């Protein structure tokens, strides 16, 4: 098999896999009354579901869809916990403390009012 034939075969297989993926999503998630309408709309519009074109992302979506709901909830809760733990650790030094601020909101108002008075006096 020459290089051109190999490329054509790969393109054919990729196209076929996309069609099979869309068929899978359509039949399992979009064409069923068992799933609420708002979720079917989400699946049809989401770039991670029906309109997905990335092979790795397709694999991840199929894998995610195979996990039962209770396990998904646990995984998502764990992700949120980890996110907020890291967020609090990483950003605690940046928390806002108005007593340490060199400028206050009031000083901004004062600055603006000075500009207003100056411009009205010049007219």
C-alpha positions as CSV (number, residue, x, y, z in Angstrom):
1,X,0.0,0.0,0.0
2,X,1.4,3.4,-1.0
3,X,1.3,6.5,1.1
4,X,-1.7,8.0,-0.7
5,X,-3.8,4.8,-0.2
6,X,-2.8,4.8,3.5
7,X,-3.9,8.4,4.0
8,X,-7.2,7.7,2.2
9,X,-7.8,4.7,4.4
10,X,-7.1,6.6,7.6
11,X,-9.4,9.5,6.4
12,X,-12.1,7.0,5.6
13,X,-11.8,5.3,9.1
14,X,-11.9,8.7,10.8
15,X,-15.0,9.7,8.9
16,X,-16.6,6.4,9.7
17,X,-15.7,6.7,13.4
18,X,-17.3,10.2,13.5
19,X,-20.4,8.9,11.9
20,X,-20.6,6.0,14.3
21,X,-20.0,8.3,17.2
22,X,-22.8,10.7,16.1
23,X,-25.1,7.7,15.6
24,X,-24.3,6.5,19.1
25,X,-25.0,9.9,20.7
26,X,-28.1,10.4,18.7
27,X,-29.6,7.0,19.5
28,X,-28.6,7.0,23.2
29,X,-29.2,10.6,24.2
30,X,-31.0,12.6,21.6
31,X,-33.7,10.3,20.2
32,X,-35.2,9.2,23.5
33,X,-38.0,10.4,25.7
34,X,-36.3,9.0,28.8
35,X,-34.0,12.0,28.9
36,X,-35.5,15.4,29.7
37,X,-35.7,17.8,26.9
38,X,-33.3,20.3,28.4
39,X,-30.6,17.6,28.7
40,X,-31.2,16.5,25.1
41,X,-30.7,20.1,24.0
42,X,-27.5,20.3,26.0
43,X,-26.2,17.1,24.4
44,X,-27.1,18.3,20.9
45,X,-25.4,21.7,21.3
46,X,-22.4,20.8,23.5
47,X,-19.0,20.5,21.7
48,X,-18.3,17.6,24.0
49,X,-21.2,15.6,22.8
50,X,-23.0,15.5,19.5
51,X,-20.9,18.1,17.6
52,X,-17.7,16.6,18.9
53,X,-15.0,16.1,16.3
54,X,-11.9,15.3,18.4
55,X,-11.1,11.6,18.7
56,X,-9.7,11.8,22.3
57,X,-12.7,13.9,23.4
58,X,-15.1,11.4,21.8
59,X,-13.4,8.6,23.8
60,X,-13.7,10.6,27.0
61,X,-17.4,11.3,26.3
62,X,-18.2,7.7,25.7
63,X,-16.3,6.7,28.8
64,X,-18.1,9.4,30.9
65,X,-21.5,8.2,29.5
66,X,-20.7,4.7,30.7
67,X,-20.3,5.7,34.3
68,X,-23.3,5.4,36.5
69,X,-24.9,8.5,37.9
70,X,-23.9,8.0,41.6
71,X,-20.3,7.6,40.6
72,X,-20.5,10.7,38.4
73,X,-21.8,12.7,41.4
74,X,-19.0,11.5,43.5
75,X,-16.4,12.3,40.9
76,X,-17.8,15.8,40.4
77,X,-18.1,16.5,44.1
78,X,-14.4,15.4,44.5
79,X,-13.4,17.7,41.7
80,X,-15.2,20.6,43.3
81,X,-13.7,19.9,46.7
82,X,-10.2,19.7,45.2
83,X,-10.7,22.9,43.2
84,X,-11.8,24.9,46.1
85,X,-9.1,23.6,48.4
86,X,-6.5,24.6,45.8
87,X,-8.2,27.9,45.1
88,X,-8.2,28.8,48.8
89,X,-4.6,27.7,49.2
90,X,-3.3,29.5,46.1
91,X,-5.3,32.7,46.4
92,X,-5.6,33.3,50.2
93,X,-2.6,35.8,50.0
94,X,-4.6,37.8,47.4
95,X,-7.8,38.2,49.3
96,X,-9.0,41.7,49.5
97,X,-8.4,43.6,52.7
98,X,-9.6,47.2,52.4
99,X,-7.5,48.4,55.4
100,X,-4.3,47.5,53.4
101,X,-5.4,49.2,50.2
102,X,-3.5,52.3,49.2
103,X,-6.6,53.6,47.3
104,X,-10.2,53.3,48.3
105,X,-13.4,53.5,46.4
106,X,-14.0,56.8,48.1
107,X,-10.9,58.3,46.7
108,X,-12.0,57.4,43.2
109,X,-15.3,59.2,43.7
110,X,-13.4,62.2,44.9
111,X,-11.2,62.2,41.9
112,X,-14.2,62.0,39.6
113,X,-15.9,64.8,41.4
114,X,-12.8,67.0,41.0
115,X,-12.9,66.4,37.3
116,X,-16.6,67.2,37.1
117,X,-16.1,70.5,38.9
118,X,-13.1,71.4,36.7
119,X,-15.0,70.7,33.5
120,X,-18.1,72.6,34.6
121,X,-16.1,75.6,35.7
122,X,-14.3,75.8,32.4
123,X,-17.5,76.2,30.4
